[in-house]
Amino acid sequence: KITGELVDLESFQKSNLYGPRVFILLSHPKFYLRAVVWEPVSALERSIKGYNYDICHDHNFDIFTAGYFGPGYETRTYTYNYDKITGYLGEKVELKGPDTYFLREGQILLYRAKKDIHIQLAPESLSISLNLIPKTESIRLPQYQFSESSRTITRYLQNSGNELMVRMAGALNDNKMIDALYSLLEKSKDTHINALAAASLVQIHPERKAEIHDLIIQNGN
């Protein structure tokens, strides 16, 4: 698959929305298969203050993963109950764990959508994992980054253009966008977009935080 695409670099991984370490090998209507390259931490990276190899996060899709090449990464995992949280930034979450596993060559792991949280630690040498990912409706759910120390939600993890525009509305701090953000908060059925709209509104008008919170509760978001 990858060798064939290298013949035409202009179309190489054209539909791949992931980072440079992830390669889509097969896309099927019900699932897709990807390969992920895990590099060891370099001396330069180790010298950077505050450098993190990965972040602690959950997924809005299941991942059935296998160690394909190399010693594999170490992963620290937690579980949580998605149904018992609201999903706002800074929210305390009851995390169970951690447990630690190694994805060595030939071993398999299952990460469950909106149940498992993990952070990957760098392998000793170059490694490759294969991920089988089913295409389900859970992809519409928000994806979170967590703080292991405070056990709180610290960031939303998404990469679509819609989400970027809602984030920018708050960052630009433009009062003209307030009506549009309120409309999203009231009408959108996407809980992630609702959360981002609320965050942007609070960013523009922090004094209305309680009012915006009440609106979220009222609309059942």
C-alpha positions in Angstrom: 0.0 0.0 0.0 2.6 2.6 1.1 5.1 1.5 -1.5 2.5 2.0 -4.3 1.6 5.5 -3.1 5.3 6.5 -3.0 5.3 6.2 -6.8 3.0 9.2 -6.9 4.0 11.5 -4.0 1.3 14.1 -4.8 -1.4 11.6 -3.8 0.5 10.0 -0.9 -1.8 9.5 2.0 -4.0 12.2 0.6 -7.1 11.4 2.7 -5.0 10.9 5.9 -6.0 13.4 8.6 -3.6 12.1 11.2 0.0 13.1 11.9 3.1 12.1 10.1 3.5 8.9 12.1 0.2 7.4 11.1 -0.5 5.7 7.8 -3.9 4.5 6.5 -3.4 1.1 5.0 -7.0 0.2 4.2 -10.4 2.0 4.4 -13.5 -0.1 4.3 -17.1 1.2 4.8 -17.2 -0.5 8.2 -13.6 -0.2 9.4 -10.1 1.0 8.5 -6.6 -0.3 9.2 -3.7 2.0 10.0 -0.1 1.6 10.9 1.5 3.8 13.5 5.2 4.4 13.8 6.6 4.9 17.3 10.1 6.4 17.5 12.3 6.5 20.6 12.9 9.8 22.3 15.9 11.6 20.8 18.6 13.5 22.8 17.3 16.8 21.4 13.7 16.0 22.6 15.0 15.0 26.0 16.8 18.4 26.3 13.5 20.4 25.7 12.0 21.5 29.0 8.5 20.2 29.5 8.7 17.9 26.4 6.0 15.2 26.4 6.1 12.2 24.1 2.3 11.7 24.3 -0.7 13.1 26.1 -3.2 11.3 28.4 -6.4 10.9 26.3 -9.4 8.8 25.5 -10.8 8.0 22.0 -14.3 8.2 20.4 -13.6 5.0 18.5 -12.5 1.5 19.5 -8.9 0.5 18.7 -7.8 -3.1 18.4 -4.1 -2.8 18.1 -1.2 -5.3 17.6 2.5 -4.9 18.0 3.9 -5.5 14.5 7.6 -4.5 14.7 10.1 -3.6 17.3 10.0 -3.7 21.1 6.8 -1.6 21.2 5.6 1.2 23.4 4.7 1.1 27.1 1.2 2.4 27.8 -0.3 3.6 31.1 -4.0 3.2 31.1 -7.1 4.2 33.1 -10.8 3.6 32.9 -13.7 6.1 33.5 -17.5 6.3 33.2 -18.3 8.7 30.4 -22.0 8.7 31.3 -21.2 10.2 34.7 -19.4 13.3 33.5 -20.6 16.6 31.9 -17.5 17.1 29.8 -16.5 20.7 30.7 -12.9 21.8 30.9 -11.5 21.4 34.4 -14.1 18.9 35.4 -13.0 16.3 38.0 -13.2 12.7 36.6 -13.0 9.5 38.6 -10.2 7.6 37.0 -9.6 4.0 37.9 -5.9 2.9 37.5 -3.3 3.2 36.3 -2.4 -0.1 34.8 0.7 -0.5 32.7 1.1 -2.7 29.5 3.7 -3.2 26.8 2.7 -3.6 23.2 5.5 -5.9 22.2 5.7 -7.5 18.7 2.9 -10.1 18.4 0.9 -8.8 21.4 -2.5 -7.2 21.2 -4.5 -4.6 23.2 -8.0 -3.3 23.0 -8.8 0.4 23.8 -12.5 0.9 24.2 -14.2 4.1 23.0 -15.2 6.5 25.8 -14.1 4.0 28.5 -10.4 3.7 28.3 -7.8 6.5 28.8 -4.2 6.0 27.9 -0.8 7.7 27.5 1.9 6.0 25.4 5.5 6.1 26.5 8.4 6.0 24.0 9.8 2.6 23.0 13.4 1.7 23.3 13.8 1.6 19.5 11.7 2.2 16.4 8.4 0.2 16.6 5.3 -0.1 14.5 1.8 -1.0 15.6 -1.3 -2.0 13.5 -4.7 -0.6 14.4 -8.0 -2.0 13.4 -10.7 0.6 14.0 -14.4 0.1 13.4 -16.5 3.0 12.0 -19.3 3.6 14.5 -21.5 6.5 15.7 -19.3 7.0 18.7 -17.0 9.0 16.5 -19.5 11.9 17.0 -18.7 12.0 20.8 -16.1 14.4 22.2 -12.6 13.3 22.8 -10.7 14.5 25.8 -7.2 15.1 27.1 -6.8 14.5 30.9 -4.4 15.5 33.6 -3.1 12.5 35.4 -2.1 14.5 38.4 -5.3 16.5 38.9 -7.6 14.0 37.2 -9.4 16.6 35.3 -10.4 17.3 31.7 -7.9 19.7 30.3 -8.5 19.9 26.5 -10.9 18.8 23.7 -9.2 16.8 21.0 -10.7 17.2 17.5 -9.5 18.3 14.1 -12.4 19.2 11.9 -12.8 22.6 10.3 -16.1 23.2 12.1 -14.5 22.8 15.5 -11.6 25.1 14.5 -14.0 27.9 13.6 -15.9 27.6 16.9 -12.6 27.7 18.8 -11.5 30.8 16.7 -14.7 32.6 17.6 -13.6 32.6 21.3 -9.9 33.3 20.5 -10.8 36.3 18.4 -13.0 37.7 21.2 -15.4 39.3 18.7 -18.8 40.3 20.1 -20.3 39.9 16.6 -19.9 36.1 17.0 -21.9 35.9 20.2 -25.3 35.4 18.6 -23.9 32.6 16.3 -22.3 30.9 19.3 -25.5 31.0 21.3 -27.4 29.6 18.3 -25.0 26.7 18.2 -25.3 26.1 21.9 -29.1 26.0 21.6 -29.5 24.1 18.4 -26.6 21.9 17.7 -27.0 18.2 18.5 -23.2 17.6 18.6 -22.2 17.6 22.2 -18.6 18.4 21.3 -19.6 21.5 19.3 -21.9 22.6 22.2 -19.0 22.3 24.6 -16.7 24.3 22.3 -19.4 27.0 21.8 -19.9 27.3 25.5 -16.1 27.6 26.1 -15.8 30.3 23.4 -18.7 32.2 25.0 -17.1 32.1 28.4 -13.8 33.2 26.8 -15.6 36.3 25.3 -17.7 37.1 28.4 -16.3 35.3 31.5 -18.8 37.2 33.6 -21.6 35.2 32.0 -20.2 31.8 32.9 -23.0 30.9 35.3 -25.6 31.9 32.7 -24.0 29.8 30.0 -23.7 26.9 32.4 -27.5 27.1 33.2 -28.2 27.2 29.4 -26.2 24.0 28.9 -28.2 22.3 31.7 -31.5 23.6 30.4 -30.9 22.3 26.9 -29.7 18.9 28.2 -26.2 19.3 26.6 
